[in-house]
Amino acid sequence: MLVWFERRPRVTDAGIALAAALALFWALGVLVRNRRSSAAARADRDRDRILAEARLTQERERALLSREMHDIIGHALAVVIAQSDGARYAKATNPQAETAALETINRTARSALDDVHELLSVLREPGDATTAGISTGDLDLLVNSVRQAGLEVTVHETGIRMPLTAAHDLTIFRVLQESLTNAIKHGGRGTAATVRLDWGPNDVCFGVTTVETSAANPQATGRISLPGQGLIGMRERMRLLDGTVEAGRRTDGAPGFRVDARLPYRSLGAPR
């Protein structure tokens, strides 16, 4: 009688060690592969974020350039058109008025060209484009230019004018400039405008109110018209500095429009 014996493999310590080493190497491989996948995914996310931030910065710079060009050129063209209309009517009866109008056109065009050159030079260099040399300190020049275009302007300023950042200064100037430019476009000669600046300890309330007469402009409707870039630009400038601006008809029923703005600030001389 034959008896078969099944020989079972012996599990030695060496075999156990080899199996453990293989399992360890396999686990390390999986871990490395997962880490590489995670790193690649993280790199993709970082790249997408950087590209998105770059696109956002580019769009903001584009919007800034568009607003600045609109404000500079729009105001200059409004003055030039008003002056050229006046010169055409005065040519036959008042040669001196024609000469004065032509001088104003020349001065306004040159000033606008200088502003465009300054804006482009700032944009070519690193830094904040809002540090261009236009501020509330140039309000007298702005008022004089719109007066020469035939707009009667009165300035009422109360409180103590505070030193502000370049961004705050430029925002106030541009809102007033756009409001007065609109008055020139839609009010015509003889329209009266009041510029208001009320300085408080934590904010400045400012704006423009116009009075339009049928003699000044028979088509005047007392309706504000700040399409496209005008009103959008004002609101965007104010929003970036936590300010507000409202534009519309005068609330007292008189023909004309009003622009009311409020801009909070921290004076440069105030303790932080």
DODREN-214194 format. One record per residue (C-alpha): residue in one letter; z, x, y. Coordinates in pm, 1 decimal, always signed. Layout:
N
<pt code="A" z="Z" x="X" y="Y"/>
...
END
This chain:
272
<pt code="M" z="+0.0" x="+0.0" y="+0.0"/>
<pt code="L" z="-106.9" x="+133.2" y="+330.7"/>
<pt code="V" z="+108.0" x="+69.0" y="+633.7"/>
<pt code="W" z="-47.7" x="+97.4" y="+980.0"/>
<pt code="F" z="+173.9" x="+204.2" y="+1261.3"/>
<pt code="E" z="+64.0" x="+129.9" y="+1623.6"/>
<pt code="R" z="+124.2" x="+427.5" y="+1842.2"/>
<pt code="R" z="+239.9" x="+319.2" y="+2186.2"/>
<pt code="P" z="+174.0" x="+548.5" y="+2482.0"/>
<pt code="R" z="+475.7" x="+721.7" y="+2611.1"/>
<pt code="V" z="+558.3" x="+670.8" y="+2978.9"/>
<pt code="T" z="+668.9" x="+999.9" y="+3115.3"/>
<pt code="D" z="+823.2" x="+1092.1" y="+3446.0"/>
<pt code="A" z="+502.4" x="+1271.7" y="+3538.3"/>
<pt code="G" z="+301.1" x="+954.6" y="+3487.1"/>
<pt code="I" z="+538.1" x="+754.7" y="+3699.4"/>
<pt code="A" z="+516.3" x="+1012.9" y="+3974.3"/>
<pt code="L" z="+136.2" x="+1013.3" y="+3958.1"/>
<pt code="A" z="+119.1" x="+634.0" y="+3979.3"/>
<pt code="A" z="+359.8" x="+630.6" y="+4269.7"/>
<pt code="A" z="+154.7" x="+897.0" y="+4449.6"/>
<pt code="L" z="-167.5" x="+698.9" y="+4397.3"/>
<pt code="A" z="-1.8" x="+381.3" y="+4526.1"/>
<pt code="L" z="+131.3" x="+569.9" y="+4825.2"/>
<pt code="F" z="-209.8" x="+717.3" y="+4907.7"/>
<pt code="W" z="-366.3" x="+372.2" y="+4875.9"/>
<pt code="A" z="-104.8" x="+218.8" y="+5105.7"/>
<pt code="L" z="-152.4" x="+501.0" y="+5356.9"/>
<pt code="G" z="-526.9" x="+444.8" y="+5348.5"/>
<pt code="V" z="-483.1" x="+74.0" y="+5417.3"/>
<pt code="L" z="-239.0" x="+149.2" y="+5698.0"/>
<pt code="V" z="-472.3" x="+404.3" y="+5860.7"/>
<pt code="R" z="-766.2" x="+167.6" y="+5830.4"/>
<pt code="N" z="-567.9" x="-116.7" y="+5986.4"/>
<pt code="R" z="-449.0" x="+105.4" y="+6267.6"/>
<pt code="R" z="-802.3" x="+220.6" y="+6335.2"/>
<pt code="S" z="-920.0" x="-139.8" y="+6341.8"/>
<pt code="S" z="-638.2" x="-234.1" y="+6577.9"/>
<pt code="A" z="-712.8" x="+64.1" y="+6801.0"/>
<pt code="A" z="-1081.4" x="-26.1" y="+6811.1"/>
<pt code="A" z="-1001.4" x="-387.5" y="+6895.5"/>
<pt code="R" z="-756.6" x="-273.3" y="+7163.7"/>
<pt code="A" z="-1020.6" x="-39.7" y="+7308.1"/>
<pt code="D" z="-1271.5" x="-326.5" y="+7316.3"/>
<pt code="R" z="-1020.7" x="-547.3" y="+7497.0"/>
<pt code="D" z="-941.3" x="-270.7" y="+7747.4"/>
<pt code="R" z="-1310.7" x="-211.7" y="+7808.6"/>
<pt code="D" z="-1372.5" x="-584.7" y="+7863.4"/>
<pt code="R" z="-1076.6" x="-602.7" y="+8100.8"/>
<pt code="I" z="-1196.9" x="-302.3" y="+8300.6"/>
<pt code="L" z="-1548.1" x="-446.7" y="+8324.2"/>
<pt code="A" z="-1409.0" x="-785.2" y="+8431.5"/>
<pt code="E" z="-1192.3" x="-620.6" y="+8699.1"/>
<pt code="A" z="-1489.6" x="-418.1" y="+8821.2"/>
<pt code="R" z="-1704.2" x="-731.9" y="+8843.4"/>
<pt code="L" z="-1424.1" x="-914.0" y="+9030.3"/>
<pt code="T" z="-1385.6" x="-625.2" y="+9275.0"/>
<pt code="Q" z="-1759.8" x="-618.7" y="+9329.2"/>
<pt code="E" z="-1766.9" x="-993.3" y="+9396.5"/>
<pt code="R" z="-1479.0" x="-962.3" y="+9643.2"/>
<pt code="E" z="-1653.3" x="-679.1" y="+9826.8"/>
<pt code="R" z="-1972.8" x="-884.5" y="+9834.9"/>
<pt code="A" z="-1786.5" x="-1185.6" y="+9973.5"/>
<pt code="L" z="-1614.6" x="-968.8" y="+10235.2"/>
<pt code="L" z="-1944.2" x="-820.2" y="+10347.2"/>
<pt code="S" z="-2102.5" x="-1166.1" y="+10359.9"/>
<pt code="R" z="-1819.9" x="-1306.7" y="+10573.0"/>
<pt code="E" z="-1821.4" x="-1011.7" y="+10811.5"/>
<pt code="M" z="-2198.7" x="-1019.5" y="+10855.7"/>
<pt code="H" z="-2190.2" x="-1396.3" y="+10907.2"/>
<pt code="D" z="-1919.2" x="-1371.6" y="+11173.6"/>
<pt code="I" z="-2077.0" x="-1080.3" y="+11361.0"/>
<pt code="I" z="-2438.5" x="-1194.9" y="+11356.7"/>
<pt code="G" z="-2364.3" x="-1568.4" y="+11384.1"/>
<pt code="H" z="-2158.8" x="-1524.3" y="+11700.9"/>
<pt code="A" z="-2412.6" x="-1287.7" y="+11859.9"/>
<pt code="L" z="-2704.7" x="-1517.8" y="+11786.6"/>
<pt code="A" z="-2521.0" x="-1819.4" y="+11927.8"/>
<pt code="V" z="-2463.3" x="-1634.9" y="+12256.1"/>
<pt code="V" z="-2821.1" x="-1505.8" y="+12264.7"/>
<pt code="I" z="-2965.7" x="-1854.8" y="+12206.3"/>
<pt code="A" z="-2745.7" x="-2012.6" y="+12474.9"/>
<pt code="Q" z="-2832.8" x="-1740.2" y="+12724.6"/>
<pt code="S" z="-3205.9" x="-1749.6" y="+12651.2"/>
<pt code="D" z="-3208.2" x="-2128.3" y="+12697.4"/>
<pt code="G" z="-3030.4" x="-2088.9" y="+13029.6"/>
<pt code="A" z="-3266.8" x="-1813.3" y="+13142.1"/>
<pt code="R" z="-3568.9" x="-2027.4" y="+13061.8"/>
<pt code="Y" z="-3441.5" x="-2313.3" y="+13277.5"/>
<pt code="A" z="-3324.5" x="-2083.5" y="+13558.5"/>
<pt code="K" z="-3644.7" x="-1880.8" y="+13577.6"/>
<pt code="A" z="-3813.1" x="-2102.7" y="+13834.7"/>
<pt code="T" z="-3511.6" x="-2182.4" y="+14051.9"/>
<pt code="N" z="-3262.5" x="-1896.3" y="+14015.6"/>
<pt code="P" z="-3407.1" x="-1552.9" y="+13934.8"/>
<pt code="Q" z="-3062.1" x="-1394.3" y="+13962.8"/>
<pt code="A" z="-2925.7" x="-1621.8" y="+13688.9"/>
<pt code="E" z="-3221.5" x="-1524.4" y="+13471.7"/>
<pt code="T" z="-3143.4" x="-1155.9" y="+13521.8"/>
<pt code="A" z="-2774.7" x="-1209.5" y="+13442.7"/>
<pt code="A" z="-2866.2" x="-1400.0" y="+13126.0"/>
<pt code="L" z="-3097.3" x="-1122.0" y="+13009.7"/>
<pt code="E" z="-2823.7" x="-865.0" y="+13073.4"/>
<pt code="T" z="-2579.7" x="-1071.1" y="+12866.4"/>
<pt code="I" z="-2833.4" x="-1099.1" y="+12584.1"/>
<pt code="N" z="-2885.7" x="-724.2" y="+12587.7"/>
<pt code="R" z="-2512.8" x="-649.6" y="+12592.9"/>
<pt code="T" z="-2434.5" x="-900.6" y="+12316.8"/>
<pt code="A" z="-2711.3" x="-772.7" y="+12091.2"/>
<pt code="R" z="-2603.0" x="-411.0" y="+12136.4"/>
<pt code="S" z="-2240.0" x="-500.4" y="+12068.0"/>
<pt code="A" z="-2336.0" x="-685.4" y="+11749.9"/>
<pt code="L" z="-2545.4" x="-388.9" y="+11638.3"/>
<pt code="D" z="-2250.6" x="-154.6" y="+11695.4"/>
<pt code="D" z="-2023.7" x="-387.8" y="+11495.1"/>
<pt code="V" z="-2271.2" x="-392.6" y="+11206.2"/>
<pt code="H" z="-2294.7" x="-12.8" y="+11208.9"/>
<pt code="E" z="-1913.8" x="+14.6" y="+11212.4"/>
<pt code="L" z="-1884.0" x="-232.3" y="+10924.7"/>
<pt code="L" z="-2138.0" x="-45.0" y="+10715.1"/>
<pt code="S" z="-1970.9" x="+289.5" y="+10787.1"/>
<pt code="V" z="-1635.1" x="+150.2" y="+10673.2"/>
<pt code="L" z="-1787.7" x="+7.1" y="+10354.9"/>
<pt code="R" z="-1939.9" x="+345.1" y="+10268.5"/>
<pt code="E" z="-1595.7" x="+507.1" y="+10269.1"/>
<pt code="P" z="-1298.7" x="+438.6" y="+10041.2"/>
<pt code="G" z="-1027.4" x="+226.7" y="+10190.8"/>
<pt code="D" z="-969.1" x="-121.7" y="+10323.1"/>
<pt code="A" z="-1263.9" x="-260.8" y="+10514.7"/>
<pt code="T" z="-1028.8" x="-479.5" y="+10716.6"/>
<pt code="T" z="-919.1" x="-173.8" y="+10914.4"/>
<pt code="A" z="-1232.4" x="-200.3" y="+11129.1"/>
<pt code="G" z="-1152.9" x="-178.4" y="+11499.5"/>
<pt code="I" z="-1157.0" x="-551.8" y="+11582.2"/>
<pt code="S" z="-832.1" x="-736.0" y="+11637.9"/>
<pt code="T" z="-655.2" x="-989.8" y="+11856.1"/>
<pt code="G" z="-654.0" x="-718.2" y="+12120.7"/>
<pt code="D" z="-1026.8" x="-786.7" y="+12162.6"/>
<pt code="L" z="-962.0" x="-1151.7" y="+12249.0"/>
<pt code="D" z="-1045.8" x="-1094.8" y="+12617.1"/>
<pt code="L" z="-1386.4" x="-953.8" y="+12523.6"/>
<pt code="L" z="-1451.4" x="-1250.1" y="+12294.5"/>
<pt code="V" z="-1352.1" x="-1499.9" y="+12564.4"/>
<pt code="N" z="-1571.2" x="-1327.0" y="+12823.2"/>
<pt code="S" z="-1871.9" x="-1332.0" y="+12592.4"/>
<pt code="V" z="-1846.4" x="-1706.6" y="+12527.5"/>
<pt code="R" z="-1788.4" x="-1774.6" y="+12898.2"/>
<pt code="Q" z="-2110.0" x="-1592.5" y="+12975.2"/>
<pt code="A" z="-2280.6" x="-1819.9" y="+12722.6"/>
<pt code="G" z="-2177.6" x="-2118.5" y="+12936.8"/>
<pt code="L" z="-1858.0" x="-2224.3" y="+12761.3"/>
<pt code="E" z="-1553.7" x="-2286.3" y="+12980.3"/>
<pt code="V" z="-1260.6" x="-2122.4" y="+12802.0"/>
<pt code="T" z="-890.6" x="-2138.7" y="+12879.6"/>
<pt code="V" z="-637.0" x="-1930.5" y="+12689.5"/>
<pt code="H" z="-280.0" x="-2053.2" y="+12637.9"/>
<pt code="E" z="-51.5" x="-1798.7" y="+12472.3"/>
<pt code="T" z="+319.4" x="-1851.3" y="+12420.9"/>
<pt code="G" z="+587.9" x="-1642.2" y="+12258.7"/>
<pt code="I" z="+590.0" x="-1267.6" y="+12216.0"/>
<pt code="R" z="+281.8" x="-1113.6" y="+12056.8"/>
<pt code="M" z="+390.0" x="-915.5" y="+11754.1"/>
<pt code="P" z="+229.8" x="-603.6" y="+11605.3"/>
<pt code="L" z="+49.7" x="-709.1" y="+11288.9"/>
<pt code="T" z="-139.5" x="-547.1" y="+11005.7"/>
<pt code="A" z="-512.5" x="-490.0" y="+11050.3"/>
<pt code="A" z="-584.7" x="-769.2" y="+10800.4"/>
<pt code="H" z="-376.5" x="-1021.9" y="+10999.2"/>
<pt code="D" z="-527.6" x="-912.1" y="+11330.9"/>
<pt code="L" z="-881.7" x="-934.8" y="+11199.4"/>
<pt code="T" z="-821.7" x="-1275.7" y="+11041.2"/>
<pt code="I" z="-693.5" x="-1425.7" y="+11367.3"/>
<pt code="F" z="-985.7" x="-1280.2" y="+11559.8"/>
<pt code="R" z="-1248.4" x="-1403.6" y="+11312.9"/>
<pt code="V" z="-1109.6" x="-1758.4" y="+11296.7"/>
<pt code="L" z="-1108.6" x="-1783.1" y="+11677.4"/>
<pt code="Q" z="-1454.7" x="-1627.0" y="+11695.0"/>
<pt code="E" z="-1601.2" x="-1871.4" y="+11444.2"/>
<pt code="S" z="-1438.9" x="-2166.7" y="+11622.6"/>
<pt code="L" z="-1574.9" x="-2063.4" y="+11963.8"/>
<pt code="T" z="-1917.0" x="-1990.2" y="+11815.1"/>
<pt code="N" z="-1922.8" x="-2343.7" y="+11677.6"/>
<pt code="A" z="-1834.1" x="-2475.9" y="+12022.8"/>
<pt code="I" z="-2129.7" x="-2287.4" y="+12171.9"/>
<pt code="K" z="-2368.1" x="-2418.6" y="+11907.2"/>
<pt code="H" z="-2265.9" x="-2783.8" y="+11920.8"/>
<pt code="G" z="-2111.5" x="-2828.4" y="+12263.4"/>
<pt code="G" z="-2361.2" x="-2664.7" y="+12492.6"/>
<pt code="R" z="-2316.6" x="-2566.1" y="+12853.9"/>
<pt code="G" z="-2031.9" x="-2740.9" y="+13031.8"/>
<pt code="T" z="-1822.5" x="-2776.2" y="+12717.1"/>
<pt code="A" z="-1460.5" x="-2677.0" y="+12772.3"/>
<pt code="A" z="-1255.2" x="-2502.0" y="+12505.5"/>
<pt code="T" z="-889.0" x="-2415.0" y="+12489.9"/>
<pt code="V" z="-769.7" x="-2122.3" y="+12280.0"/>
<pt code="R" z="-408.0" x="-2153.9" y="+12167.2"/>
<pt code="L" z="-178.1" x="-1877.2" y="+12040.6"/>
<pt code="D" z="+185.1" x="-1963.4" y="+11971.5"/>
<pt code="W" z="+383.2" x="-1666.3" y="+11841.1"/>
<pt code="G" z="+695.1" x="-1741.3" y="+11640.5"/>
<pt code="P" z="+942.0" x="-1510.2" y="+11467.1"/>
<pt code="N" z="+776.4" x="-1553.1" y="+11127.1"/>
<pt code="D" z="+431.6" x="-1696.2" y="+11192.6"/>
<pt code="V" z="+164.0" x="-1751.7" y="+11453.8"/>
<pt code="C" z="+1.6" x="-2091.0" y="+11510.9"/>
<pt code="F" z="-337.0" x="-2067.1" y="+11676.8"/>
<pt code="G" z="-660.7" x="-2254.1" y="+11715.1"/>
<pt code="V" z="-930.7" x="-2393.1" y="+11939.2"/>
<pt code="T" z="-972.8" x="-2739.0" y="+12091.8"/>
<pt code="T" z="-1291.2" x="-2844.9" y="+12271.3"/>
<pt code="V" z="-1374.7" x="-3120.8" y="+12517.0"/>
<pt code="E" z="-1735.9" x="-3230.7" y="+12516.2"/>
<pt code="T" z="-1891.8" x="-3450.4" y="+12783.6"/>
<pt code="S" z="-2216.3" x="-3641.8" y="+12769.9"/>
<pt code="A" z="-2334.6" x="-3440.5" y="+13068.5"/>
<pt code="A" z="-2275.0" x="-3118.0" y="+12883.8"/>
<pt code="N" z="-2447.0" x="-3229.6" y="+12568.1"/>
<pt code="P" z="-2589.9" x="-3581.3" y="+12527.5"/>
<pt code="Q" z="-2601.5" x="-3534.3" y="+12151.4"/>
<pt code="A" z="-2234.7" x="-3438.4" y="+12126.8"/>
<pt code="T" z="-2058.4" x="-3656.1" y="+11872.8"/>
<pt code="G" z="-1710.8" x="-3505.5" y="+11872.9"/>
<pt code="R" z="-1775.9" x="-3394.8" y="+11517.1"/>
<pt code="I" z="-1707.6" x="-3047.6" y="+11392.0"/>
<pt code="S" z="-1988.3" x="-2881.6" y="+11205.1"/>
<pt code="L" z="-1891.1" x="-2564.3" y="+11025.6"/>
<pt code="P" z="-2119.5" x="-2567.9" y="+10723.3"/>
<pt code="G" z="-2144.5" x="-2310.9" y="+10448.9"/>
<pt code="Q" z="-1997.4" x="-1972.9" y="+10525.0"/>
<pt code="G" z="-1822.2" x="-2082.6" y="+10845.8"/>
<pt code="L" z="-1542.7" x="-2309.4" y="+10727.6"/>
<pt code="I" z="-1535.2" x="-2158.8" y="+10379.1"/>
<pt code="G" z="-1498.2" x="-1811.1" y="+10527.5"/>
<pt code="M" z="-1214.1" x="-1918.5" y="+10756.2"/>
<pt code="R" z="-1024.3" x="-2085.3" y="+10473.7"/>
<pt code="E" z="-1073.5" x="-1790.9" y="+10240.4"/>
<pt code="R" z="-950.9" x="-1541.2" y="+10500.2"/>
<pt code="M" z="-640.8" x="-1749.7" y="+10568.5"/>
<pt code="R" z="-572.0" x="-1816.6" y="+10200.0"/>
<pt code="L" z="-567.3" x="-1444.1" y="+10120.6"/>
<pt code="L" z="-278.8" x="-1403.4" y="+10366.1"/>
<pt code="D" z="-97.2" x="-1725.1" y="+10264.7"/>
<pt code="G" z="-218.1" x="-1900.1" y="+10578.8"/>
<pt code="T" z="-374.6" x="-2241.6" y="+10633.2"/>
<pt code="V" z="-652.1" x="-2375.0" y="+10855.4"/>
<pt code="E" z="-764.7" x="-2730.2" y="+10928.8"/>
<pt code="A" z="-1074.4" x="-2834.4" y="+11120.6"/>
<pt code="G" z="-1194.8" x="-3173.8" y="+11232.7"/>
<pt code="R" z="-1216.8" x="-3422.9" y="+11514.1"/>
<pt code="R" z="-961.4" x="-3428.4" y="+11789.9"/>
<pt code="T" z="-672.1" x="-3655.4" y="+11701.0"/>
<pt code="D" z="-651.3" x="-3810.4" y="+12050.3"/>
<pt code="G" z="-992.1" x="-3976.6" y="+12021.1"/>
<pt code="A" z="-1159.5" x="-3761.7" y="+12287.8"/>
<pt code="P" z="-1502.6" x="-3617.9" y="+12204.5"/>
<pt code="G" z="-1466.8" x="-3269.6" y="+12068.0"/>
<pt code="F" z="-1318.5" x="-3087.7" y="+11772.4"/>
<pt code="R" z="-1009.4" x="-2892.3" y="+11688.1"/>
<pt code="V" z="-927.1" x="-2598.6" y="+11463.6"/>
<pt code="D" z="-558.4" x="-2555.0" y="+11381.2"/>
<pt code="A" z="-437.8" x="-2252.0" y="+11186.1"/>
<pt code="R" z="-101.9" x="-2113.2" y="+11081.6"/>
<pt code="L" z="-58.4" x="-1756.2" y="+10962.3"/>
<pt code="P" z="+277.7" x="-1626.7" y="+10835.0"/>
<pt code="Y" z="+346.1" x="-1260.9" y="+10889.8"/>
<pt code="R" z="+601.5" x="-986.9" y="+10880.6"/>
<pt code="S" z="+586.0" x="-782.5" y="+11197.0"/>
<pt code="L" z="+521.9" x="-411.2" y="+11150.0"/>
<pt code="G" z="+841.6" x="-345.2" y="+11343.0"/>
<pt code="A" z="+1055.4" x="-586.9" y="+11141.5"/>
<pt code="P" z="+1303.5" x="-456.6" y="+10880.7"/>
<pt code="R" z="+1192.4" x="-495.4" y="+10519.9"/>
END
